[in-house]
Amino acid sequence: MTIKALPIALAISALAITTANAQAANLDQIRIDRPVVQVLSRDPATEAPVENVTVVAHVIPDPDTLTIDSGVVLLNDYIRQAAREACFRADPMNPDDGTCYRKAVASAKPQVKALVARAKLEKVSGESAAS
């Protein structure tokens, strides 16, 4: 029996913000890193390892779509998909009771807000510079 703590990190890559000319096939990608397992201690009764498992999911959005509502909805769909996959990879033998998923999605919200704000600011800056 292995006891696991499951911190999940969802990272929204800002790399795509600087690559506005990327091809459509490369946009809105999800990349999930391998789980990183750290043994914290051993259970005194069973000697089973108590592990901290971290999985990082990178969601790379299309920056052009972040200025419209449907683009933000699509990004949030990708985040939910990445959260489900990351939680599964963190512990494939035990189904998530929803705790991992909710924490992963919540951890992405501030990043989404900042990314959308940046995309809108860049769009406004680009439009005013073109005028």
C-alpha positions in Angstrom: 0.0 0.0 0.0 1.4 3.4 -1.0 0.1 6.6 0.5 0.3 9.5 -1.8 -0.1 13.2 -1.6 -1.0 14.6 -5.0 0.0 18.2 -5.7 -0.8 19.0 -9.3 0.6 22.0 -11.1 -1.0 23.3 -14.2 1.2 25.7 -16.1 -0.1 27.7 -18.9 2.8 28.4 -21.1 3.3 32.0 -22.1 5.6 30.8 -24.8 2.8 30.8 -27.3 2.2 34.5 -26.7 5.4 35.3 -28.5 4.8 32.9 -31.3 1.8 34.5 -33.0 2.8 33.1 -36.3 2.6 29.5 -35.2 0.7 27.1 -37.4 -2.8 26.2 -36.3 -1.8 22.5 -35.9 0.6 23.6 -33.2 -1.8 25.7 -31.2 -3.8 24.7 -28.1 -1.5 21.9 -27.3 -1.4 20.1 -24.0 1.8 18.6 -22.8 2.0 16.7 -19.5 5.4 16.0 -17.9 6.3 12.7 -16.2 5.2 12.4 -12.6 7.9 13.3 -10.1 7.7 11.1 -7.1 9.4 12.0 -3.8 9.3 9.6 -0.9 8.5 11.7 2.2 8.5 9.0 4.8 7.3 5.4 5.6 4.1 4.4 7.2 5.0 3.1 10.6 2.5 0.2 10.5 3.0 -1.1 7.0 6.4 0.3 6.0 4.7 1.5 2.8 6.2 4.7 1.4 4.4 8.0 1.8 5.0 9.8 -1.5 4.5 13.2 -2.8 3.6 13.0 -6.5 3.8 16.1 -8.7 2.6 16.3 -12.3 2.9 19.4 -14.4 0.6 20.0 -17.3 1.5 22.7 -19.9 -1.4 24.1 -21.8 -0.2 26.2 -24.8 -3.0 28.5 -26.0 -3.5 30.3 -29.2 -2.9 34.0 -28.1 -5.1 35.3 -30.9 -8.2 33.6 -29.6 -7.7 34.8 -26.0 -9.2 38.2 -26.8 -12.6 36.6 -27.6 -14.9 34.8 -25.2 -15.0 31.6 -27.2 -11.2 31.4 -27.2 -11.2 31.7 -23.4 -13.8 29.0 -23.1 -11.7 26.8 -25.3 -8.7 27.4 -23.2 -10.6 26.5 -20.1 -11.8 23.3 -21.8 -8.1 22.4 -22.5 -7.2 23.1 -18.9 -10.0 20.8 -17.6 -8.7 18.1 -20.0 -5.2 18.6 -18.8 -6.2 18.5 -15.2 -8.0 15.2 -15.7 -5.0 13.7 -17.4 -2.5 15.0 -14.9 -4.6 13.7 -11.9 -4.8 10.3 -13.6 -1.1 10.2 -14.3 -0.3 11.2 -10.7 -2.0 8.0 -9.4 -3.4 5.8 -12.1 -4.3 3.0 -9.7 -6.7 5.1 -7.6 -9.5 7.2 -9.2 -9.5 10.9 -8.2 -12.4 11.8 -5.9 -12.4 15.2 -7.5 -10.0 16.8 -5.1 -7.0 16.7 -7.4 -9.0 17.9 -10.4 -10.5 20.9 -8.5 -7.1 21.9 -7.1 -5.5 21.7 -10.5 -8.2 23.7 -12.2 -8.1 26.3 -9.4 -4.3 26.6 -9.7 -4.7 27.6 -13.3 -7.3 30.3 -12.9 -4.9 33.2 -11.9 -2.7 32.2 -14.9 -5.6 32.3 -17.3 -6.7 35.7 -16.0 -3.2 37.1 -16.5 -2.8 35.5 -19.9 -6.1 36.8 -21.2 -5.3 40.3 -19.8 -1.9 40.2 -21.5 -3.4 39.1 -24.9 -6.0 41.9 -24.8 -3.4 44.5 -23.9 -1.2 43.3 -26.7 -4.1 43.5 -29.1 -5.0 47.0 -28.1 -1.3 48.0 -28.2 -1.0 46.5 -31.7 -4.1 48.2 -32.9 -3.0 51.6 -31.6 0.5 51.2 -33.1 -1.0 50.4 -36.5 -3.2 53.6 -36.4 
